[in-house]
C-alpha cells in the first residue's frame, strides 16, 4: 500500500554552469571568438514572422549541429 511521506525536501543546491566547464574548454573558446549572429541574415528568407508556430532559434539549431559534428 502506498503511503505519503511526511518528510519534505528542505534543502537546495545551487550549481553554476561556469563552475562545471573548465576555462580552457573548446566550447568556451568557440563561444568567445565566433559571433553566430550572421546566421540570422542567412536564413531570414526561410522564416515567416506572421505564420505558424514560433520557430526554434536558428542559431541554436546551428550550434546543436556543430556540437553533433564535434562530439559525434
C-alpha positions in Angstrom: 0.0 0.0 0.0 1.3 3.5 -0.9 1.7 6.0 1.9 2.6 9.7 1.7 6.0 10.7 3.1 5.7 13.4 5.7 9.3 14.5 5.2 9.7 17.1 2.5 12.8 18.3 0.9 14.1 21.3 2.8 17.5 22.0 1.3 18.6 23.4 -2.1 21.7 23.0 -4.0 22.8 25.8 -6.4 25.1 24.8 -9.2 26.6 27.3 -11.6 27.4 26.1 -15.1 30.5 28.3 -15.1 31.9 26.1 -12.4 31.2 22.9 -14.3 33.1 23.8 -17.5 36.8 24.4 -17.5 38.1 27.8 -18.5 40.1 26.4 -21.4 37.4 24.1 -22.8 36.9 24.1 -26.6 33.3 25.2 -26.4 34.2 28.3 -24.3 36.8 29.3 -27.0 34.2 28.8 -29.7 31.7 31.0 -27.8 34.3 33.6 -27.2 35.7 34.0 -30.7 32.8 33.2 -33.1 29.8 35.5 -33.4 27.0 33.4 -34.7 24.6 36.3 -35.4 25.5 36.1 -39.1 23.2 33.1 -39.3 20.1 35.3 -38.9 20.8 37.1 -42.2 21.5 33.8 -44.0 18.2 32.2 -43.0 15.9 35.3 -42.9 14.0 34.5 -46.1 13.3 30.9 -44.8 11.3 32.0 -41.8 7.8 33.6 -41.7 7.2 36.1 -39.0 3.4 36.0 -39.0 2.5 32.4 -40.0 2.5 29.3 -37.9 4.1 28.4 -34.6 7.2 30.1 -33.3 10.3 28.6 -34.6 13.4 27.4 -32.8 16.2 30.0 -32.9 18.3 29.2 -36.0 21.5 29.9 -34.0 20.5 27.3 -31.5 19.9 24.8 -34.3 23.2 25.6 -35.9 25.0 25.2 -32.5 23.3 21.8 -31.9 24.5 20.6 -35.3 28.0 21.9 -34.6 28.1 20.0 -31.3 26.9 16.9 -33.0 29.7 17.2 -35.5 32.4 17.9 -32.9 31.3 15.2 -30.4 29.7 12.6 -32.7 
